[in-house]
C-alpha cells in the first residue's frame, strides 16, 4: 500500500494496521533467538501465566522460563523504549524545525551515561539491580536541569540555541564521564562499554513499571499538544499569532522529552538514531499532522526496536550484540540519505 493511500485512510484504520504489525513483531521477538519457540507456545505460556490456560501445557519448564522470564520483558522494554524515543524525536523535530533533531541532542543521554558509569565503576550495586537505572535516571535528570539552566542563563530560548546548549552540556558531562572511566577499575570497563552501546538484556518484569509509568502520561501530554506542534512546524511567528507562548512551550516539550529519554536510557543504555529515523518514516505514510504522527511514531518506534533486537540476538547467537550497533548501522545510512535530501 502506497504512502498517499495510507494517508487517506481513517485514523482508526491506520492505527489498527499498525497495532497488527506491532503484535506480529512482538510475537516474532519472543519466538526468535538462539532457541526458537513456536508462536503457539509463546502465547500458550502467556495465557497460562496470567491464569487463562488455553489447554494442557505441552512445553518444558525451561522453554516457559525463556519465554516468560527472559524474552517477554525484553520485548516489552523494546516496545517502550522505541515508542518513547520515536515520540520524542517527532516532537523535537517540530519545535526545533530541524529534520535531523534527535533525543540525544538534548545532552540527556550523556547525563544517563555519567550516572551509569558512576554505579558500574565506583559506587557498586548498593541498591541491587536497580542501582544502574536509578543513577542513570538521576544523571539524565541532572543533565536536563543543567541544559535548561544554561539555556535560561544565556537567554537561549530559540530552537537553535537550545540545541547548542544541549550539545555544550553533553560535551562537559561526557568529559566528566571519561574521567570516571579513567579512574575506575580497568577490568570492569567492558561492562560500561556494553551499556553505552545499548542493550535490553537486563529487562525484568519488576522493572517495567518504571518506564511505563513515565511513558504513558508523557505520551498523552505530547499527543494533546498536537495542534501546537503542527503550528510550530510552520514557524515561531505563526505559532505566536495563534496564541502560543513559543519559548515556554518549546522548553516544556524539551523537558518532557528529556524525562522520557532519561528514563529509557536508564533501562536500555544509549540507543541512538531511533528518534531521528522513525518520524521521517512515519510522515511518508501518514502525512505531517501530529495527531497521527505521534501515535504512529510510538508504534513504528516499538516495531523498529523489536526487529533491531531480534537482529542483535540472532546475528552472533548465542552471544548478544549490543543493540546500539544495529541501530547505529541502520541510522548512519539513514542519516546520510537525509543529508542528501
Protein Blocks (a to p, Z undefined) as FASTA:
>chain_A
ZZklmmmpcfklmmmmmmmmmmmmmmmmmmgcjbdcdfklmmmmmmmmnopafbdcfbdf
klmmmmmmmmmmmmmmmmmmmmmmmmmmmmmmmmnopakbcfklnommmmmmmmmmmmmm
mnopakojmlmmmmmmmmmmmmmmmmmmmmmmnopabfklmmmmmmmmmmmmmmmmmmmm
mmmcfklmmmmmmmmnopaklgcfklmmmmmmmmmmmmmmmmmmmmmmmmmmnomklmmm
nopafklmmmmmmmmmmmmmmmmmmmnopaehklmmmmmmmmmmnojafklmmmmmmmmm
mmmmmmmmmmmmmmmocbdcdfklmmmmmmmmmmmmmmmZZ
